[in-house]
Amino acid sequence: MGSNPTGPTNTTGPTTGDADEGTALREAALATGYVNAEQFDRVVNPAAKVGRVGG
């Protein structure tokens, strides 16, 4: 995996298996310690994650 100038390169956490464990993205991100709740809420737009519905 290459360098990521916009954030940490840790490959554990929200993107590696947490969906199988039933962990919500926000909970998994907070558990990593890389972001706090305020940072997550400011940056993540849930509507952008689900795409357009019905159309």
N, C-alpha and C positions, 0 to 999 in steps of 0.2 A: 504494500500500500504506500502511495506517495505522500509527500509532505502536504499538509493542509494549513495554508497560511491564515485561514479564517477561524481556526479553532483547534481543539485538541485532537490528537491522532489516536487516542485510546480506542480500541475496537471492542471493548466490553461496554455493556449498558443498553440503552434503549433500542439499538439496532441489531442486537445479536441474541435472539431467542426470547426476549421478554414477552413477545406476543404469545408464545407458546405457554408461558407461565401465567397469562391473564393479567399482566401488569399494564396499567395505562401508561401512555407515553410520558405524561407529566410526572407521574410517580417514579418511573424509571429514570428520567432525566434528573430529577431531584436527588435520587439515590446515588447517582454518580458523584455528586458533590461539585461538578463543574459549573452548575448554575443554581441559583436560588429561585424561590417561587416568583419573586418580583421580576427577575430577569426572564424567566421562562414565559410568564404571562405577557411581557412586553414584546417578546420576539416571535412567539408562536401564534399563528392565526389558524385555529382549528377549521374554519370554513375552507381554507385553502387546501387542507389535507384531504378532504372528502370529495372534492370536485363538484361538478354541477349535477344536480339531481333533477330528473324528470324533464328532459328537454333535448 
